[in-house]
Amino acid sequence: MDLRRTGNNILQIVFSLVLGGAILYWMYRGFDLNQVRDAMQHDMDWTWMLLSLPFGVTAQMFRGLRWCQTLDPIGEHARKHTAVNAIFLSYATSLVIPRVGEFLRCGVLKRFDGVAFPKALGTVVTERAVDAVVVAAITLTTILLQLSVFTDFFTKTGTRIDTLLTQFTSTGYLVTVICLVAAVALVAFLLRKMAIYNKVKDTLHSLWVGVMSVRKVEHPWLYIAYTLLIWGSYFLHFYLTFFCFEQTAHLGVDCALVAFVVGSIAVIVPTPNGAGPWHFSVKTMLILYGVASDQALSFVLIVHTLQTLLVVALGLYAWAALSMTRRRTAPVGTAE
């Protein structure tokens, strides 16, 4: 059983790396990577990049605080610093095995704060459902706001949907299909993982309690505020990078929203931090808004790489912090 599980984990790692690597290779074949080095050395305003990075930190911190809020009503009281570090570590771990961080962070709370694993996992399921609703709302709003922009674009250029699709290469279609298949495979994998817990009635009940925890939060407005702060931080983490480069600085919030939405959807595909699908989708949107292909390729590679390094740094910090954290030896009525 252990050998089979190990084999499955190895296959997951290999699949995610190969998928992300294949998409990146296809995108950057024939691209002179010296352009990226030159852009970082001479054309990039690092001040804006440094301003954007703290929002990548706050997004994860607010997520940890919101998680504590959903655990409290079901009698599981995690310490706030433990929850935040668990979030940091989970995102970094998911760079190696996509989505495994969701299970890891529940294990961290169980080990250090005695939080029941099934209940914690249930709150994670709820959290993802809430995030899906937020992304759907942002997507719908963006579509409505940008409808006139797309209409104007097609009118002025004389471009029609059918002719636009013909410009999408066969490889482009293949990448899109592969991403969709990978997303479906991810859902199937998660359902299979959940089935392990469904075999035990008590565990299933605990899982359900965790899922329904959002209905019992003591301060619902605070929960909403945390949710808005999480996604506001994510957006600013991305949007401020536009000002790092002359070719994107003038594009404005509208373009950033469109790119942010497609990027948020693309990371569903199980690759390390969305590598590959995220690059492909955001680059495509930037080109639609008039950014040259080479400049768009440089932008997505630089931004994604630096943001991924931030995730790694936070994961290392969390690992060090948790190694010095004492385990809770007795139940505590409130989170510290």
Disulfide bonds with the S-S distance in Angstrom:
none
